[in-house]
């Protein structure tokens, strides 16, 4: 395993603060290895209402293609969708 090594010291209760190492991470999975080392695997959770996208490979592929095209400047405006707006929604 490669990467930058950080030395962290536990407090009197055995807690370790990750600080900036945990930026953008909502949780970790901790795995204790046979040799005593501990591996933290970071997770970023998504809202349940967005989970469908990651379960639908065709839709996720289309989104990735669209994002790549936009990054390459290959996108185009479809105009205004104001006519479809529901003004009663807050």
Steps between C-alpha positions, in 0.01 A plus 500: 500500500640840403424851609594770745556383856352703784585432861193539720493468878195378688369704792449354848179327383665343194346745251687630197408822323543483123449872437558591134547133413124456545403791270203399283456167679178415682610172657778242510513122501779382730673169436746351747753284319666185634827691545328754728481780243172685455373605160239775473292499184326835444137521389293782359132427533237614254138590568256209452314696232819500287595133554297388197757659269782283634280191471407576137815442294345638178397827667834534679684441172292769329576747778873424476495548122314829542746624760795407277340679203437810711861498620612489134272793413269280293182598684227723366219698657150363465346835581279597788278258686311786667180403321500174696554662839230452762478834673296348785802300619701673770 
